[in-house]
Amino acid sequence: MPAELVRCDWARDNLLLQEYHDREWGLPTHDDKRLFKMLCLEGQQAGLSWLLILKKWDALREAYDDFDPAALIHYDDKKVEELLHNDGIIKNRLKIHSAIHNAKVYFEICGKYDSLDNFLWSYVDHKTIVNAWTRMDQIPASTPLSDTISKDLKKLGFNFVGSTTIYAFMQSVGMVNDHLTSCASYSRCLVDQ
C-alpha cells in the first residue's frame, strides 16, 4: 500500500480541498485572465469558506463566463438580476457588482501597466516569496506587502480586495509559497527560483 501524500493541514480531510491544493494552490500563475479570475473568486470568498467556493466553482465559472473580463464589462442590470436568482452561486449584490466593476478596472490596469501579471508580480520582483513554515499557526492572514497591494488596488478602483483577501490571492497564484515545508507540494512550487 503506497504511503499517503503529505499535504498542508487545511487540505487533509476534504477531497475538493485536496484536489485544489494538489493541482493549483501555490503554483506560480502569470496568465492575466487566470489572475483576474482568482481575484474575483477570492473576493467572492470574503466572509465565507474557500470550501464553499470550491463547491460552487463550476456554477460560478458558468454564471460569470469564466470571469472573462471582456464578457463581464458587458453585464447589465438584467444580467445582475439573473445572477441574483442563480442558486448555484454566491447571491450577493455587492459581490456581483464588484466582479463587473473590477473587470472595467482590469482593462485600465492592463492599459497602464501592460498586463495584470506585470502589475501584480512587480510587487514581488517577479519571483515567488518562499516561506519555510513548519506549522499552520505560523502562516499570517495578511502581511505588510498584502496591505500595500490592497491599498494600491483600491486606489486604482478595485473592490473586495482587502489585505486578507489579497494575501489569500497571493498564496493561491504562487506569489508567495506558503505550503508547509513538510508538504509534498512545497518543492513543486519552487519553480523558477
C-alpha positions in Angstrom: 0.0 0.0 0.0 1.5 3.4 -1.0 2.2 6.0 1.6 -0.4 8.8 1.9 0.7 12.1 0.2 1.7 14.6 2.8 -0.3 17.8 2.4 -0.8 21.1 4.3 -3.1 20.6 7.2 -6.0 22.6 5.7 -6.2 20.1 2.7 -6.1 16.8 4.5 -9.7 16.0 5.2 -11.7 17.0 2.2 -11.4 15.7 -1.4 -12.3 19.1 -3.0 -9.6 20.8 -0.9 -7.1 18.1 -1.6 -7.6 18.4 -5.4 -7.3 22.2 -5.3 -4.3 22.0 -3.1 -2.5 19.4 -5.2 -3.3 20.8 -8.6 -3.4 24.5 -8.3 -2.8 26.2 -4.9 0.6 27.9 -4.9 1.7 27.3 -8.4 3.0 30.5 -9.9 0.4 31.9 -12.3 1.1 34.5 -14.9 -2.0 34.3 -17.2 -3.9 37.6 -16.9 -7.3 36.0 -17.2 -6.5 33.4 -14.6 -5.1 36.1 -12.2 -8.3 38.2 -12.7 -10.5 35.1 -12.1 -8.7 34.3 -8.9 -9.0 37.9 -7.7 -12.8 37.6 -8.4 -13.1 34.2 -6.6 -11.1 35.4 -3.6 -13.5 38.4 -3.5 -16.5 36.0 -3.7 -15.0 34.1 -0.8 -14.7 37.1 1.5 -16.5 36.3 4.7 -17.1 32.7 3.6 -15.1 29.5 3.4 -12.9 28.5 0.4 -14.6 25.1 0.5 -17.9 26.8 -0.3 -16.3 28.5 -3.3 -14.9 25.1 -4.5 -18.4 23.5 -4.1 -19.8 26.3 -6.3 -16.7 26.6 -8.6 -18.4 25.2 -11.8 -21.6 27.2 -11.3 -19.6 30.4 -10.6 -17.5 29.9 -13.7 -20.6 29.2 -15.9 -22.6 32.1 -14.5 -19.8 34.6 -14.8 -18.5 33.4 -18.2 -15.4 32.0 -16.5 -14.8 35.5 -15.1 -13.6 36.7 -18.5 -13.3 40.5 -18.1 -14.2 41.0 -21.8 -17.6 39.4 -21.1 -18.1 40.9 -17.6 -17.8 44.5 -18.8 -21.0 44.0 -20.8 -23.1 42.7 -18.0 -26.2 44.9 -17.4 -29.0 45.2 -14.8 -30.8 42.2 -16.4 -27.7 40.0 -16.0 -27.3 41.2 -12.4 -30.9 40.1 -11.7 -30.3 36.8 -13.4 -27.2 36.2 -11.2 -29.1 37.2 -8.0 -31.6 34.4 -8.8 -29.0 31.7 -9.5 -28.9 29.3 -6.6 -25.6 27.8 -7.6 -23.6 30.9 -6.9 -22.9 33.5 -4.1 -26.1 35.7 -4.4 -24.6 38.9 -3.0 -25.4 42.0 -5.0 -22.2 43.8 -3.9 -20.0 40.9 -4.9 -21.8 40.6 -8.3 -21.4 44.3 -9.0 -17.8 44.1 -7.8 -16.9 41.5 -10.4 -18.4 43.6 -13.2 -16.8 46.8 -11.9 -13.4 45.1 -11.4 -13.5 43.9 -15.0 -13.5 47.6 -16.1 -10.6 48.4 -13.8 -8.8 45.3 -15.1 -8.6 46.9 -18.6 -7.4 50.2 -17.1 -4.6 48.4 -15.3 -3.6 46.5 -18.4 -3.5 49.7 -20.4 -1.4 51.4 -17.8 1.0 48.6 -16.8 0.9 46.4 -19.9 -0.8 43.5 -18.0 -2.3 42.5 -14.7 0.5 40.0 -14.4 3.2 42.6 -14.7 1.4 44.9 -12.3 0.8 42.3 -9.5 4.1 40.4 -9.9 6.2 43.5 -9.8 5.4 43.7 -6.0 7.5 40.5 -5.5 10.1 41.4 -8.1 8.5 38.8 -10.4 9.7 36.0 -8.1 7.8 33.9 -5.6 8.4 34.8 -2.0 9.4 31.4 -0.4 8.5 30.9 3.2 9.5 28.0 5.3 6.6 27.4 7.6 6.5 24.2 9.6 3.1 24.7 11.3 -0.1 26.2 10.1 -0.2 28.7 13.0 2.9 30.4 11.7 1.2 31.4 8.5 -0.1 35.0 8.6 -3.6 36.1 7.4 -2.1 39.2 5.9 1.3 40.9 5.7 2.6 44.5 5.2 3.0 43.6 1.5 -0.6 42.4 1.1 -1.6 45.7 2.9 0.3 47.7 0.3 -1.1 45.7 -2.7 -4.6 46.0 -1.2 -4.3 49.8 -0.8 -2.9 50.2 -4.3 -5.7 48.1 -5.9 -8.3 50.1 -4.0 -6.7 53.3 -5.3 -7.0 52.0 -8.8 -10.7 51.2 -8.2 -10.8 47.5 -7.3 -13.4 46.3 -4.8 -13.3 43.3 -2.4 -9.6 43.4 -2.3 -8.9 43.8 1.5 -5.5 42.7 2.8 -6.6 39.3 3.9 -8.2 38.6 0.6 -5.1 39.8 -1.2 -2.8 37.6 0.9 -5.0 34.6 0.1 -4.8 35.5 -3.5 -1.0 35.8 -3.3 -0.9 32.3 -1.9 -3.2 30.8 -4.5 -1.4 32.2 -7.5 2.1 31.5 -6.2 3.3 35.0 -5.4 4.1 33.5 -2.0 4.8 29.8 -1.3 3.0 29.1 2.0 2.9 25.3 1.7 4.3 23.8 4.8 7.9 22.6 4.3 6.7 19.0 5.1 4.1 19.2 2.3 4.7 17.4 -1.0 3.7 20.5 -2.9 6.3 22.7 -1.2 9.2 21.9 -3.6 6.8 21.6 -6.6 6.0 25.3 -6.1 9.7 26.3 -6.1 9.7 26.5 -9.9 11.8 29.3 -11.4 13.5 30.1 -8.0 
